[in-house]
């Protein structure tokens, strides 16, 4: 328990330490040219919100499909799911949602690398989908350690009955992987910077990440509020996910070696297509999923 708590504390404290290192190392560096980019902040925030919703929906969908495959009647909602009936493998199926979004994240990341040099705005959506798929799934292992009643906790502890030592090891791996995934996405997000962002300048890298990731992530969480309520407690989830992942994306940006840039349309103007897609998702979530969709056995 102590080992897991120590690593979990480092997950939160790590970005603060890196932030201090950034300040000390870069305090004499000049910040040339333009640094504010509200266009990328708004575009990225909308794509962030879309990606979060899509990944969350996939998780709940596979939780429902898993139980339905056992012959249970399951109900899919905009922010949850439920079911009727009892089956010996129900606890195992509680882990299917996290597995589904983990695989989705990997597939989206692989797809992203195939089109890495693309200038299309939708490449960034693919990047956020990959990020959300991994970041919404990997930490569920350590969350399951702290609370065995969570979805993954029920699968690992309730059904598979893994030993405490193995669960501790998996939790530590989960924590380290969460930080490493966030660090990796910092470099990928920097690649979308426009030509005026001098990526060999640490302060410019930090400034760009503040808009495309930190500001966009916070605004994205706000945009998610209509999707998450009611109950109001559902609002907290996206902000918690933001807190232990996006600060890593920002803090490591000042330390990373300069990267190649593939300037992206996300920087040029605020696009209406993602806005329309987010609005359509909201209509589906509130009009169709909020009342519940029944999957009969």
C-alpha positions in Angstrom: 0.0 0.0 0.0 2.8 2.4 0.9 4.7 1.8 -2.3 1.6 2.5 -4.4 0.8 5.7 -2.5 4.4 6.9 -3.0 4.3 6.4 -6.7 0.8 7.9 -6.9 2.1 11.0 -5.0 5.0 11.2 -7.5 2.4 11.2 -10.3 1.0 14.4 -8.9 4.2 16.0 -7.6 6.3 15.2 -10.7 5.0 18.0 -12.9 5.6 20.5 -10.1 9.2 19.4 -9.8 9.7 19.6 -13.6 8.1 23.1 -13.5 10.7 24.3 -11.0 13.5 22.8 -13.2 12.0 24.6 -16.2 12.0 27.9 -14.3 15.6 27.5 -13.2 17.0 26.4 -16.5 15.0 28.8 -18.8 14.8 31.9 -16.7 17.4 33.7 -18.9 15.9 32.6 -22.2 14.2 35.3 -24.2 10.7 34.7 -25.4 10.7 35.9 -29.0 7.7 36.7 -31.2 4.1 35.7 -30.9 3.2 33.4 -28.0 -0.6 33.7 -27.6 -2.7 31.4 -29.8 -6.4 31.4 -28.8 -7.3 29.9 -32.1 -5.5 26.6 -31.3 -6.8 26.7 -27.8 -10.5 26.8 -28.9 -10.0 24.3 -31.7 -8.1 21.9 -29.5 -10.6 22.3 -26.6 -13.5 21.2 -28.9 -11.5 18.2 -30.2 -10.5 17.3 -26.6 -14.2 17.3 -25.6 -15.2 15.3 -28.6 -12.5 12.7 -27.9 -13.3 12.4 -24.2 -17.0 11.8 -25.0 -16.3 9.2 -27.8 -13.9 7.2 -25.6 -16.2 7.4 -22.6 -19.1 6.2 -24.7 -17.0 3.3 -26.1 -16.2 2.2 -22.6 -19.8 2.2 -21.4 -20.9 0.5 -24.7 -18.5 -2.4 -24.2 -19.5 -2.7 -20.5 -23.1 -3.1 -21.7 -22.1 -5.5 -24.6 -20.1 -7.6 -22.2 -23.0 -8.1 -19.9 -25.5 -8.6 -22.7 -23.3 -11.4 -24.1 -23.8 -13.2 -20.8 -27.6 -13.1 -21.3 -28.2 -10.1 -19.1 -30.4 -7.1 -19.9 -28.2 -4.0 -19.9 -29.0 -0.3 -20.1 -26.7 2.3 -21.7 -26.8 5.9 -20.5 -25.0 9.1 -21.3 -22.8 8.8 -18.2 -23.3 5.3 -16.9 -24.8 1.9 -17.4 -26.8 -0.7 -15.4 -28.1 -4.2 -15.9 -30.7 -6.7 -14.7 -29.8 -10.3 -13.8 -27.0 -12.3 -12.3 -24.1 -14.2 -13.9 -20.9 -15.7 -12.5 -18.8 -13.7 -15.0 -20.4 -10.3 -14.5 -17.4 -9.1 -12.5 -15.0 -10.1 -15.3 -17.0 -8.1 -17.8 -16.6 -5.1 -15.6 -13.1 -4.8 -17.0 -14.1 -5.1 -20.7 -14.8 -1.3 -21.0 -11.3 -0.3 -19.9 -9.8 -3.0 -22.2 -11.9 -1.7 -25.1 -10.7 1.9 -24.8 -7.1 0.9 -24.2 -7.2 -1.0 -27.5 -9.0 1.9 -29.1 -6.3 4.3 -27.9 -3.5 2.1 -29.4 -5.4 1.8 -32.7 -5.8 5.6 -32.9 -2.2 6.1 -32.0 -1.1 3.7 -34.8 -3.4 5.5 -37.2 -1.9 8.8 -36.2 1.6 7.7 -36.9 0.5 6.7 -40.4 -0.6 10.3 -41.1 1.8 12.0 -38.8 2.9 14.6 -41.4 -0.7 15.5 -42.4 -1.9 19.1 -42.0 -5.5 18.1 -41.5 -7.2 19.3 -38.3 -8.7 15.9 -37.9 -5.2 14.5 -37.2 -5.3 16.3 -33.9 -8.7 14.7 -33.1 -7.1 11.3 -33.7 -4.3 12.3 -31.4 -6.7 13.3 -28.6 -8.7 10.1 -29.2 -5.5 8.1 -28.7 -4.6 10.1 -25.6 -8.1 9.7 -24.0 -8.2 6.0 -24.8 -4.9 5.4 -23.0 -5.3 7.9 -20.2 -8.9 6.9 -19.4 -7.9 3.2 -19.3 -4.4 2.8 -17.8 -5.0 4.5 -14.5 -8.1 2.3 -13.8 -5.7 -0.4 -12.6 -4.3 1.7 -9.7 -7.8 3.0 -9.1 -8.9 -0.6 -8.8 -6.2 -1.2 -6.3 -7.5 1.6 -4.0 -11.1 0.7 -4.6 -11.8 -3.0 -5.6 -15.5 -2.0 -6.2 -14.6 -0.1 -9.3 -15.0 -1.7 -12.7 -11.4 -2.9 -13.2 -11.1 -3.6 -9.5 -14.1 -6.0 -9.7 -12.4 -7.8 -12.7 -9.0 -8.0 -11.2 -9.8 -8.7 -7.6 -13.4 -9.8 -7.6 -13.2 -12.3 -10.5 -9.5 -13.0 -11.3 -8.6 -12.9 -7.6 -5.0 -11.8 -8.3 -2.6 -11.6 -5.4 -1.9 -8.4 -3.6 1.7 -8.4 -4.7 0.8 -8.7 -8.3 -1.9 -6.0 -7.9 0.7 -3.7 -6.3 3.1 -4.3 -9.2 0.4 -3.7 -11.8 -0.6 -0.5 -10.0 3.0 0.8 -10.0 3.3 0.0 -13.8 -0.1 1.8 -14.3 1.2 4.9 -12.6 4.5 5.0 -14.4 2.7 4.3 -17.7 0.3 7.2 -17.1 3.2 9.6 -16.7 5.1 8.2 -19.7 2.1 8.3 -22.0 1.5 12.0 -21.1 5.2 12.8 -21.7 5.1 11.1 -25.1 2.0 13.1 -26.2 3.8 16.3 -25.3 6.2 15.8 -28.2 3.4 14.8 -30.6 1.4 17.9 -29.7 4.4 20.1 -30.2 4.7 18.8 -33.8 1.5 20.6 -34.7 3.0 24.0 -33.9 2.9 26.7 -36.6 6.1 27.9 -38.2 6.4 31.0 -36.0 6.8 28.8 -32.9 10.6 28.3 -32.5 10.6 24.7 -31.2 14.3 25.0 -30.3 13.3 27.6 -27.7 12.1 26.0 -24.4 9.9 28.9 -23.5 8.2 28.8 -26.8 7.5 25.1 -26.5 6.0 25.7 -23.0 3.9 28.6 -24.3 2.5 26.5 -27.2 1.6 23.6 -24.9 -0.1 26.0 -22.5 -2.6 26.7 -25.3 -3.0 23.5 -27.2 -3.0 21.2 -24.1 -3.4 23.0 -20.8 -5.8 25.8 -21.8 -7.6 23.5 -24.2 -7.9 20.7 -21.7 -9.4 23.0 -19.1 -11.8 24.5 -21.5 -12.6 21.0 -22.9 -13.5 19.9 -19.3 -15.9 22.8 -19.1 -17.5 21.9 -22.4 -18.0 18.4 -21.0 -20.3 19.6 -18.2 -23.5 19.4 -20.2 -22.6 15.8 -21.2 -21.9 14.7 -17.7 -24.9 16.0 -15.6 -27.0 14.7 -13.9 -25.8 13.8 -11.3 -23.5 16.7 -10.6 -20.8 14.4 -9.2 -20.1 13.3 -12.8 -18.6 16.6 -13.6 -15.5 15.9 -11.4 -14.2 12.9 -13.5 -12.8 14.9 -16.5 -11.1 17.4 -14.3 -9.4 14.6 -12.2 -8.2 13.0 -15.4 -6.8 16.3 -16.6 -5.0 16.9 -13.2 -2.9 13.8 -13.4 -2.1 13.8 -17.1 -2.0 17.2 -18.8 0.4 18.8 -16.3 3.0 16.2 -17.4 2.4 17.3 -21.0 3.2 20.9 -20.1 6.0 20.4 -17.7 8.1 18.1 -19.9 7.8 20.4 -22.9 10.5 22.7 -21.6 12.9 19.8 -21.2 12.3 17.8 -24.3 14.8 18.1 -27.1 13.6 20.2 -30.1 11.2 18.2 -32.4 10.2 18.4 -36.0 7.1 20.5 -36.8 4.3 19.6 -39.1 2.2 22.8 -39.1 -1.4 22.0 -38.8 -4.7 23.6 -39.8 -5.7 23.7 -36.1 -3.6 26.9 -35.8 -5.1 28.8 -38.7 -8.8 29.6 -37.8 -11.6 28.4 -35.6 -13.3 25.6 -37.5 -17.0 25.1 -37.5 -17.0 21.4 -38.3 -15.7 20.2 -34.8 -18.2 22.6 -33.2 -21.1 21.0 -35.2 -19.8 17.5 -34.3 -19.7 18.4 -30.6 -23.3 19.8 -30.7 -24.5 16.7 -32.5 -22.9 14.5 -29.8 -24.6 16.6 -27.1 -28.0 16.1 -28.8 -27.4 12.3 -29.0 -26.1 12.1 -25.4 -29.0 14.1 -23.9 -31.9 13.0 -26.2 -31.0 9.4 -26.8 -28.6 8.2 -24.1 -29.8 10.1 -21.1 -33.2 8.3 -21.0 -31.3 5.0 -21.6 -30.9 2.5 -24.4 -31.9 -1.1 -23.5 -29.9 -4.1 -24.7 -32.1 -7.1 -24.3 -30.8 -10.6 -23.8 
